[in-house]
């Protein structure tokens, strides 16, 4: 089975801290994504990557950056955490085969205090 | 740009009732369409998919048909169970680019 693993289920950080959210997939997928999920807003795309060292901004990249040094790992970085970044963060990887299908991690619930 | 619109929730049903959750999309060409489900405390799981017009995706009693003429992909189930209570997301992808989601619809099923 494809596995997408996020490093933490729950995180509590202080305002102004630099925060790293890690995501690892084990199926050699090219595309990886970071979303945040908020009530009433659904999933909003923060950043995505279609290859090592490549990244593209999604719909809400402000306050975030990403790193993809290895194909299996896609990291989301909050440069200076703020309370409005309290959210559920979901990582996904995409099979770019004939029928595209995304696989999701279990999510990281981040609280910034 | 590409987008997905789905009905607002919550949808509240009694067990064994018929379910419909509406989803329409905007996209050029022929995107692939998906329904994902999120159970409480978990990440998203693929429920079903369809990759071309008139395809019907089905899984666990759920069905959705890719309707190009109405740009729709409505989710249906003939008889819901309490265990179906979850949030359902409609999504599309074009050219294996980025996956675009609707806002999600919460389904609550009561015994």
Interface residues (C-beta under 8 A of the other chain):
Chain A: X4 X31 X33 X35 X40 X41 X42 X43 X45 X48 X56 X58 X90 X92 X94 X96 X99 X100 X101 X102 X103 X104 X105 X106 X107
Chain B: X32 X34 X36 X42 X43 X44 X45 X46 X49 X51 X89 X91 X93 X96 X98 X99 X100 X101 X102 X103 X104
